Amino acid sequence: MAEITLKSAADVPLAELARLVTDAFDGYVGGNITFDIPRLTDFLTGESIHLNLSWVPVRDGEHSGIAFISRQGWTSRLALMGITQNAQEQGIGTQFMQQLLDDARERGDKVYELECIEQNPRGLALYTRCGFEKVQRLIGYTAHDPEGAAADLETVDTPIMGRLLTLHGDADLPWSAAGPRVIRHGPPWTVYHLDGAYACVAINAEQKRGVIWAVFTEPDKRGDGRATRLLRAIFAAHPHLSWSMPAFTPDRYAPFMQNLGFDISEISQFQMRCTL
């Protein structure tokens, strides 16, 4: 097995980084990921990727994959990792992950986090070999034209919800669902507010599709169905849409979403953590 060396992603052109992602995720169990430069830059911004901490593995002089890293305090997150098609099943993934962990230790990090699709046994096996443990199961949801009930909605800027979620949201939320991620959302994402409940959603009227990113209720206003009323008001304001929620919601919220008429998606994830 050929040894790999690491090259800083900051030294690789954006077009090449986009090509590496597209190649590595061709045929991926969670769906193909096709990046061009605009989509890549949106991803880097939204996920707070540090290119100086992100790496491209090099084998025999060829770029063989990509790992995008974000960081908060002493915690690093593997936001995306993939090995190119011609380099897969050769042990490169394990080498690469171990070097990423070593790099995090050298810069003083104490925790490494990631999400891995539950239906990806190879990925789960790799991360387990490298010392990651499952923290919680994350699931997504779908529904077509769920029941609505009209109410007077107001819209607020996404950082308002993001700051509240950061201060008062569950401490174990994965990075994608936490307040700092919501803060970085802009159009087409909209935050609707009703009686102390907030929901960050995006509407594509042309495709008749809506996406729910996060739902939050202020702590002193929980327990009387305000989040349910908010979502039903959103469904009434945007009828006849197919709705989805990405698979980064802790599974303990399943009853709430199912009571709104949502089904659990086929793809789920595990939030995983390695103590360095």
N, C-alpha and C positions, 0 to 999 in steps of 0.2 A: 504494500500500500504506500503510495507516494505521500510524503509529508507536505503539509501546506504551510504557507506563510501568510501573514495578514497585511493587507494594504488598507490604509485609511480611506473610508468612503469619501472624505473631503477631497481626496486627490483623484477621484474618478469622475469623469463628466456625467452630468445628469442623464444624458441620453443613454449612456452605458448602464447606469444604475437602473433606469427604467427597463432596459432590455433584460438585465439579469433577473429582475422581479418577474417579468412576463414569462421568461423561459422557465424559471424555477417553479412557477405556479401553474404551468400548463397541465391540465388534467387533475388539479388538486381536488381533494374530497370536498372542500368547502366551496368549490367553484373556481374557475379560472380567474386570475388577476392579470389584467392587461393595463400596463402603465405606459403613458406617453409623458412628456416633460410636464405639461400642465397638471395632469392628474398626480404625478409624483410630487410636484411642489405643494399641491393641496394636502397630500398625505403627510409630507414632512412638517408642514406648518401645523396641521390639526393635531398630530401626535407628538409635537414638541421634540422632534428627532434631533439629536446632537450628531452631526456628521463627523465631528472630530472624535466621537466615541464609537462610531459605527464602522463596520469592517467588511472588507471583501476578501474571501479566502482565495489564495492564488496557488494553483497546482500546475507544475510543469510550464510556468509562464503564462497560464491562462486564468482569467477570472472564472471562479467556479461556484459562486453563490453570493449571498448578501445577508447582512444582519444590520437592522436599523435599531438603534438604542435610544431610549429616552431616560431621563434621570430626574429624580426629586430627592434632594438631601442625600441620605446614605443608601437610597434604593435605586437600582437600575431596573428598567423594564425592557425586555426583548419584545419590541413592537412588531417585528416581522423578521423571519429568518427562512431562507430557502437555499437549496442547492440546485445548481443547473442540471438539466436532464442528463447530459453526458458524464456528469460526475456523481450521480446518485448511486446508492447501494455499494459504496466503496469505503465506507467508514469515515468519510470526510465530515459528516454531520457531527459525530461524536468528538472528533479532534477539534472542530471549529467551536463547539459549545464549551469544551473544557478551556480553550484559550480565551473565550469571552469571559468565563468566570474568573480565570486568572487575572485578566486585565482589570476586572471590577475590583478584585481584592487589592491589586496594586494601587488603585486610586482611592482606596479606603472605604469602599462600599461595604455594607453589612448584609444587604438583602438583594436578591435578584428575583424578579417576578416575570411571569408570562401567562398567556392563555393558549391552550392547545385544544383543538377540536376533539371531542370525545370519540368521534368516528374515525380518527386517525391513529390507529394502534402503533404505527411505526414512530410517529412523533412522540406519543406518550411513552413508549419504551425508551426512546433516546433521552428524553428529559428525566425520566426516572433513573436511568443509568448515571446521569450526571448529577444526581443529588436533589432533584426537585420533588416536592411532595404536593399532593392535591390539597387545596385549601377549601374550595367549594365548587359546586356545579352551577354553570351559567346556562340559561336557556333563552330562546327567542320565541316569538309568537306571531301568528297570522290570523286575520279575520277579514271576511268580505262584508262590507256595508253593515258594521255592527250597529246595534240599536242606539239611537241618539235621543236627546231630550234638550230642547233649546234653552239657553240661558244667556245672559249678557256677559260676553267675554271681553276681557281687555288684553292687549298685548304689552309686554314689557321687554326691555333689552335683555339679551341672553346673559350678560354678566350679572344681572340682578339675581336670576335663578342660580347661576353658577356659584356666586358668593354664598348664598343661603345654603346650598347643597354642601359646599365646602365646610361651612361652620356647623351645620346641623344634620347632615346626611349620615348614613351608617358608615362607621369607620372602616368596614371591611369591603366596601364597594370596589370592584375592579377599576383600573385606571380609566377605561373607556366610559364608565358610567358615573364617574366622580365629578365633583364640581369644577376642578381646573379644566377638564375636557369640555364641559358645557360652556364655560366662559369663552373658549376659543371659537365657538360656533358663530357664524354669521349667516346672512341670507344664502340659500332659501330657508334656513332654519328660523323658526319663530317660537317664542315662548308665550303661551297663553296662560292667563291668570284668572282665577275665580275663587273668591272667599278664602284666600290663604293657600290654595293649591296651585301648582305650576306644572306645565308640561311643555317640553321642548319637542317640536314636531317639524316635519318638512312635508309640503304638499306638492305633488306634481299633477296638476289638473289634467294636463294633456294625456298623461299615461294612466289617469284615474288611480293614483297610488298615493298613500300616505305612510310616513314612517314616524314612529314614536321613539325618541332617543332616551328620554328620561322623564320621570314623574316624581314630584316632591310636594309634601305638605308641611307647612310650618309646624314646629313641635307642639305648640299649644292649641293647635286646631285639628289634631288628628283624632280619629276614632268615630267620626260621624259621617263618613262617606263623601267628604269633599272632593277627593281625587276622582272618585267614581263620577260624581256630578260634572266635574270639569271635563273628563274624557267624553262623557256622553254629550256634553255641549259642543265639544269639538267635532264629534261624529255628526251631530245635527247640522253644524255649520258647513260641513264638507261631506255631503251624503254621497252614497253610491261609489265609495272608494274601496279598494283593497288595501288593508292596513298591515303593517309588519312592525316588529320590534326586534332589533338585532340580538344575537345570542350572547349578551353580556349582563343579563339580569339574574341575580341570585335566585335559585329555584324556590326559595321560601315565598316568593311573591306569586307563584303560580296560581293559587286560589283567587287572588285579586284579578288577575288577567283573565282567567277562565270564567269568572262571574260576569265579565264584560263581553263574553262570547268569543274569546280568542282560543285558538288551538295552539298547542306546543309545536314548535317547528321541528323538522327532522334533524337539523344540525344543532348540536349543543357543544359546550366547551367546559373545560376545567380550568379554573384559576389555579396556578401552580406557583410555588415559592421555594427558593433555595436560600438557606442561611449560610452566609459566607464565613 
